[in-house]
Amino acid sequence: MGKKGKKERETPCKETFEPLPFEGKTPATIVLLLSSPEEDILVKACEAIHIFAERGDENKVCLLGLGALEPLCQLIIHINKLVRRNAFMALGIMANNGDVRIALKKIDVIPSIIDKLSLEEDIVVHEFATLCLASLSVEFVCKAQIFDNKGLPPLIQLLSSPDPDVSKNSLEIIFNLVQDHQSRLAVHELGGIPPLLDLLKSDFPVIQHLALKTLQHVTIDKDTCNTLREEQGFEKLMDILSNTEFRDLHAVALRVVANCMSDSESLQLIHKGGGLTRLMEFVLTPNMPEIQSNAVKCIARVAQSCGVPAVVRLLSNDSLVLREAATQALSNLTQSNQLNAFAVYEAEGHEILVQQLYGSCPRTVANSAATLGNMAGQEVIRCSVLSHGAIQALVEPLKSTDTQVLVNSTLCLAVLACDAEARAELLRARGLQPLVNLLQTYQKEVLHNACLAINVCATDVPIAVEMCKFGALEMLQQINQSVTRRSSFSRLAMISLLNSNLSVKYSLTGHLASTDVISEGFYDAGKVPAGQRVLTLKELSEQPFNEQRPIIVVNTATEKKKGDDKQKDETQPEPPTGKPWTMMDDVSLQILLKKAKKFIIPLSDEREQCAALARLVSEAMGGAVEMEKLHEFPWVLHLSELKIQLQSNVVPIGLISRGIYCHRALLFKCLADCIRMSCTLVRGEYNRAWNEVLLFNGNPSRNERSSKPCHYIVDLMHQPGSLLTASTPAAVRYQTI
């Protein structure tokens, strides 16, 4: 029998199975099939995911949770044309969901999508590839990636696609891109004006409207206006304005005309074709306020644009009255008027306006801040305004007692602070404290704008931490408890601060969501009452050694010293010297993290991964403890010994070898986040804490998995690895005493 078996193994089988039909009843099964080597299975799996995702956002989120995104991103470059097409259909539909879009930002998929926009590719691929990019292009980072990866040339080509969906999607992407200066110029240089004008003749109003909105943005540039004139763009615009059937397009068409009426040639062309007469008819037509307003702007635009340089020159006049009048005029001229904003920029007026922020006249300071805020919406202008020291100049106005100065200065700061270097400069210029102090105001508009600026600044963790030091969270808590002072702005500022400072978030709210990813420097300072400031880790480390609960700190950074493989007993640190405090390396945590990556990530089933990680955490912190013998577990003594040995109230989590609920739950969350396993962290009462995970029931290998996930509490103490269905008596016993 042994020889026969050996011979059979050595003889290659020349025959193959006939194609086997398959039937997948659960999304989890279909997602698993995306890794199949069989092309027929891949085709059907992608098709099934496309159909499932089309049924609604809940299904898209479900597919995201099952890990469908990454294999789909791989399959869009598959050699098989049908696999590629179906993968694009699935990915394009999924990308419409906000959660999916956030996840796609983290995957470098944009170059692969752009590569499939060539004219040789299937038109269905074009449709869903552009649909996917249209969803992504609303994000600033994705717009930059599309531009940097040479996405504009093929998109401009696809504007002329025979498929209206492809044209519409491509147009939507280009519209999103031309919000930025470099893309506006690129569309013109790449010959994008003629196909945009051709789309004005489309049979689909949505395409016509989008083409006009895109032209409105690109015609801010004078060279683009010249090209539009050379391509008979004025005539095409006047055809729309003369057609009463296109009444819904008239308002945006007039905005394009207004942009182009910045020189005598354009004015003569409009006049020659009877355009001015038509504009006056719009002005006199009742019950159409938006169209009337835009028509007035068209007629007044030439005088305005030519007058801007003269007004800018008045900023340097010796007369205080004239300077104030000039800043007031520029504030009005640049309000929702990008053309005038660029006219001020070209006349170098922004340089003088920055200096005016140091002035003693409140009206001049307020007007200057308003004008700079109006102009800073354009990236090229914003960069130049910042380069002339606008952030430093705004610090003093933030301390003003004049309401209008505060309103305009905070709004200007909110616009400028969307730039990372601007936020860093605000920190260096010590402008955060006066900004945070404005949360004490009872002036509603000042408070709204201050919250808006804080929301923008809180994007950066160091700045969020600094604002918390000045009491921003406590003030926002009071504001949000007030019926008269709270608003969507104050709630947004609070959320942004907490999301950028997870240690404070956990101390105040006792809850970290699955999307809150613990990183280096996280610390658990215990539950802090509402209204009380949570001290920074540095402040806590500098406190005298005491008998209170230790501060548990997470340091996931790779240690610089050798000895990764030493046991915990060999990694106990020496007592600190008189040197300045720095967070010590946590070698033991690094060892645990390596084990998690080595032994848990390869497991194919999420339930197995969760159980294995729970057992790893339990073993690291003293093993299973019977609930009846919990009082005998020497965790209090162990932590006291660690604090004495370290001569510090701050204890690295990796050094804890006798931990209970709160320590184990924190370690589980830390390791889970590092290996991208989704879970929450919730603090209870009396040192209780737990992790909640979202898992599917059933056996995926037997096609038994349910379509909806269930919530489970992970047992890390008594039966490590057990999953307790949320809200059941067993789960409640684990969470409470």
KABELJO-V17683 format. One record per residue. N is the residue number from 1. PHI is phi as a letter, one per 30 degrees, with the letter a starting at -180 (NA if undefined). OMEGA is omega as a letter, one per 30 degrees, with the letter a starting at -180 (none if undefined). Layout:
# KABELJO-V17683
<<N/PHI/OMEGA> <N/PHI/OMEGA>>
This chain:
# KABELJO-V17683
<<1/NA/l> <2/d/a> <3/d/a> <4/d/l> <5/d/a> <6/d/a> <7/d/l> <8/d/l> <9/d/a> <10/d/a> <11/c/a> <12/d/l> <13/d/a> <14/d/a> <15/c/l> <16/b/l> <17/d/l> <18/d/l> <19/e/a> <20/c/l> <21/d/l> <22/b/l> <23/b/l> <24/c/a> <25/c/a> <26/b/l> <27/d/a> <28/d/l> <29/d/a> <30/d/l> <31/d/l> <32/d/a> <33/d/l> <34/d/l> <35/c/a> <36/d/l> <37/d/a> <38/d/a> <39/d/l> <40/d/l> <41/d/l> <42/d/l> <43/e/a> <44/d/l> <45/d/l> <46/d/l> <47/d/l> <48/d/l> <49/d/l> <50/e/a> <51/d/a> <52/d/a> <53/d/a> <54/d/a> <55/d/l> <56/k/a> <57/d/a> <58/d/l> <59/d/l> <60/d/l> <61/d/l> <62/d/l> <63/d/l> <64/d/l> <65/d/l> <66/d/l> <67/i/a> <68/d/a> <69/d/a> <70/d/l> <71/d/l> <72/d/l> <73/d/l> <74/d/a> <75/d/l> <76/d/l> <77/c/a> <78/d/a> <79/d/l> <80/d/a> <81/d/a> <82/d/l> <83/e/a> <84/d/a> <85/d/a> <86/d/l> <87/d/l> <88/d/l> <89/d/l> <90/d/a> <91/d/a> <92/d/l> <93/d/a> <94/d/a> <95/d/l> <96/d/a> <97/d/a> <98/d/l> <99/d/l> <100/d/a> <101/d/l> <102/d/l> <103/d/a> <104/d/l> <105/e/a> <106/d/l> <107/c/a> <108/d/a> <109/c/a> <110/e/l> <111/e/l> <112/d/l> <113/d/a> <114/d/a> <115/d/a> <116/c/l> <117/c/a> <118/d/a> <119/d/l> <120/d/a> <121/d/l> <122/e/a> <123/d/l> <124/d/l> <125/d/l> <126/e/a> <127/d/a> <128/d/l> <129/d/l> <130/d/l> <131/d/l> <132/d/l> <133/d/l> <134/d/l> <135/d/a> <136/d/a> <137/d/l> <138/d/a> <139/c/a> <140/e/a> <141/d/a> <142/d/l> <143/e/l> <144/d/l> <145/d/l> <146/d/a> <147/d/a> <148/d/a> <149/c/l> <150/h/a> <151/d/a> <152/d/a> <153/e/l> <154/d/l> <155/d/l> <156/d/l> <157/d/a> <158/d/l> <159/d/a> <160/c/a> <161/d/l> <162/d/l> <163/c/a> <164/d/l> <165/d/l> <166/d/l> <167/d/a> <168/d/a> <169/d/a> <170/d/l> <171/d/l> <172/d/l> <173/d/a> <174/d/l> <175/e/l> <176/d/a> <177/d/a> <178/d/l> <179/d/a> <180/c/a> <181/e/a> <182/d/l> <183/d/l> <184/e/l> <185/d/a> <186/d/l> <187/e/l> <188/d/a> <189/d/a> <190/d/l> <191/i/a> <192/d/a> <193/d/l> <194/e/l> <195/d/l> <196/d/l> <197/d/l> <198/d/a> <199/d/l> <200/d/l> <201/c/a> <202/d/l> <203/d/a> <204/c/a> <205/e/a> <206/d/l> <207/d/l> <208/e/a> <209/d/a> <210/d/l> <211/d/l> <212/d/l> <213/d/l> <214/d/l> <215/d/l> <216/e/a> <217/d/a> <218/d/a> <219/d/l> <220/d/a> <221/d/a> <222/d/l> <223/d/l> <224/d/l> <225/d/l> <226/d/l> <227/d/l> <228/e/l> <229/d/a> <230/d/a> <231/c/a> <232/h/a> <233/d/l> <234/d/a> <235/d/a> <236/d/l> <237/d/a> <238/d/l> <239/d/l> <240/d/a> <241/d/a> <242/d/a> <243/c/a> <244/d/l> <245/d/a> <246/c/a> <247/e/a> <248/d/l> <249/c/a> <250/d/a> <251/d/a> <252/d/l> <253/d/l> <254/d/l> <255/d/l> <256/d/l> <257/d/a> <258/d/l> <259/d/a> <260/d/a> <261/c/a> <262/c/l> <263/b/a> <264/d/a> <265/d/l> <266/d/l> <267/d/l> <268/d/a> <269/d/l> <270/d/a> <271/d/a> <272/d/a> <273/d/a> <274/i/a> <275/d/a> <276/d/l> <277/d/l> <278/d/l> <279/d/l> <280/d/l> <281/d/l> <282/d/a> <283/d/a> <284/d/a> <285/d/a> <286/d/l> <287/i/l> <288/b/a> <289/d/a> <290/d/l> <291/d/l> <292/d/a> <293/d/a> <294/d/l> <295/d/l> <296/d/l> <297/d/l> <298/e/a> <299/d/a> <300/d/a> <301/d/a> <302/e/a> <303/d/a> <304/d/a> <305/d/a> <306/d/a> <307/d/a> <308/e/a> <309/e/l> <310/d/l> <311/d/l> <312/e/l> <313/d/l> <314/d/l> <315/d/a> <316/c/a> <317/d/l> <318/d/a> <319/d/l> <320/d/a> <321/d/l> <322/d/l> <323/d/l> <324/d/l> <325/d/a> <326/d/l> <327/d/l> <328/d/l> <329/d/a> <330/d/l> <331/d/l> <332/d/a> <333/d/a> <334/c/l> <335/d/a> <336/h/a> <337/b/a> <338/d/a> <339/d/l> <340/d/l> <341/d/l> <342/d/l> <343/d/l> <344/d/l> <345/d/a> <346/d/l> <347/d/l> <348/i/a> <349/d/a> <350/d/l> <351/d/l> <352/d/a> <353/d/l> <354/d/l> <355/d/l> <356/d/l> <357/d/l> <358/d/a> <359/d/a> <360/c/a> <361/d/a> <362/e/a> <363/d/a> <364/d/l> <365/d/a> <366/d/l> <367/d/l> <368/d/l> <369/d/l> <370/d/a> <371/d/l> <372/d/l> <373/d/l> <374/d/a> <375/d/a> <376/d/l> <377/d/l> <378/c/a> <379/e/a> <380/d/l> <381/d/a> <382/e/a> <383/d/a> <384/d/l> <385/d/l> <386/d/a> <387/d/l> <388/c/l> <389/i/a> <390/d/a> <391/d/l> <392/e/a> <393/d/a> <394/d/a> <395/d/a> <396/d/l> <397/e/l> <398/d/l> <399/c/a> <400/d/l> <401/c/a> <402/d/a> <403/d/a> <404/d/l> <405/d/a> <406/d/l> <407/e/a> <408/d/a> <409/d/l> <410/d/l> <411/d/l> <412/d/l> <413/d/l> <414/d/l> <415/d/a> <416/d/a> <417/d/l> <418/d/l> <419/c/a> <420/d/a> <421/d/l> <422/d/l> <423/d/l> <424/d/l> <425/d/l> <426/d/l> <427/d/a> <428/d/a> <429/d/l> <430/h/l> <431/c/a> <432/d/a> <433/d/l> <434/d/l> <435/d/l> <436/d/l> <437/e/a> <438/d/l> <439/d/l> <440/d/a> <441/d/l> <442/c/l> <443/d/a> <444/e/a> <445/d/l> <446/d/a> <447/d/l> <448/e/a> <449/d/l> <450/d/l> <451/d/l> <452/d/l> <453/d/l> <454/d/l> <455/e/l> <456/d/a> <457/d/a> <458/d/l> <459/e/a> <460/c/a> <461/e/a> <462/e/a> <463/d/l> <464/d/l> <465/d/a> <466/d/l> <467/d/l> <468/d/l> <469/d/a> <470/d/l> <471/i/a> <472/d/a> <473/d/a> <474/d/l> <475/d/a> <476/d/l> <477/d/l> <478/d/l> <479/d/a> <480/d/l> <481/c/a> <482/c/a> <483/d/a> <484/d/a> <485/c/a> <486/d/a> <487/a/l> <488/d/l> <489/d/a> <490/d/l> <491/d/l> <492/d/l> <493/d/l> <494/d/a> <495/d/a> <496/d/l> <497/d/a> <498/d/a> <499/d/l> <500/c/a> <501/b/a> <502/d/l> <503/d/l> <504/d/l> <505/e/a> <506/d/l> <507/d/a> <508/d/a> <509/c/a> <510/i/a> <511/b/l> <512/c/l> <513/d/l> <514/d/l> <515/d/l> <516/d/a> <517/c/l> <518/d/l> <519/b/a> <520/e/l> <521/j/l> <522/d/l> <523/b/l> <524/c/a> <525/c/a> <526/i/a> <527/d/l> <528/c/a> <529/d/l> <530/e/a> <531/j/l> <532/c/a> <533/d/l> <534/d/a> <535/d/l> <536/d/l> <537/d/l> <538/d/l> <539/d/l> <540/d/a> <541/d/a> <542/d/l> <543/d/l> <544/e/l> <545/e/a> <546/b/a> <547/c/a> <548/d/a> <549/e/a> <550/d/l> <551/c/a> <552/c/a> <553/c/l> <554/c/l> <555/b/a> <556/d/a> <557/d/l> <558/d/a> <559/d/a> <560/d/a> <561/c/a> <562/d/l> <563/j/a> <564/d/a> <565/c/l> <566/d/l> <567/d/a> <568/e/a> <569/d/a> <570/c/a> <571/c/l> <572/d/a> <573/d/l> <574/d/l> <575/e/a> <576/d/l> <577/c/a> <578/d/a> <579/d/l> <580/e/a> <581/d/l> <582/b/a> <583/d/a> <584/d/l> <585/d/l> <586/c/a> <587/d/a> <588/d/l> <589/d/l> <590/d/l> <591/d/l> <592/d/l> <593/d/l> <594/d/l> <595/d/l> <596/d/a> <597/d/a> <598/d/a> <599/c/a> <600/c/l> <601/e/a> <602/d/a> <603/d/a> <604/d/a> <605/c/a> <606/d/l> <607/d/l> <608/d/l> <609/d/a> <610/d/a> <611/d/a> <612/d/l> <613/d/l> <614/d/l> <615/d/l> <616/d/l> <617/d/a> <618/d/l> <619/d/a> <620/d/a> <621/c/l> <622/j/l> <623/i/a> <624/d/l> <625/b/l> <626/d/a> <627/e/a> <628/d/a> <629/c/a> <630/e/a> <631/d/l> <632/d/a> <633/d/a> <634/d/a> <635/d/a> <636/d/l> <637/d/a> <638/d/a> <639/d/l> <640/d/l> <641/d/l> <642/d/l> <643/d/l> <644/d/a> <645/d/a> <646/d/a> <647/h/a> <648/a/l> <649/d/a> <650/c/a> <651/b/l> <652/d/a> <653/d/a> <654/d/a> <655/d/a> <656/d/l> <657/c/l> <658/b/a> <659/b/l> <660/c/a> <661/e/a> <662/d/a> <663/d/a> <664/d/l> <665/d/l> <666/d/l> <667/d/l> <668/d/l> <669/d/a> <670/d/a> <671/d/l> <672/d/l> <673/d/a> <674/d/l> <675/c/l> <676/i/l> <677/c/a> <678/d/l> <679/a/l> <680/c/l> <681/b/a> <682/b/l> <683/c/l> <684/c/l> <685/c/l> <686/h/l> <687/i/l> <688/d/l> <689/a/a> <690/a/l> <691/c/l> <692/c/l> <693/b/a> <694/c/a> <695/b/l> <696/d/l> <697/d/l> <698/j/a> <699/c/a> <700/d/a> <701/d/l> <702/c/l> <703/i/a> <704/c/a> <705/d/a> <706/d/a> <707/d/a> <708/c/a> <709/d/l> <710/b/l> <711/c/l> <712/b/l> <713/c/a> <714/d/l> <715/d/l> <716/c/a> <717/c/a> <718/c/l> <719/b/a> <720/e/a> <721/j/l> <722/d/l> <723/c/a> <724/c/a> <725/e/a> <726/e/l> <727/i/l> <728/d/l> <729/e/a> <730/d/l> <731/d/a> <732/d/l> <733/d/l> <734/d/a> <735/d/a> <736/b/l> <737/d/none>>
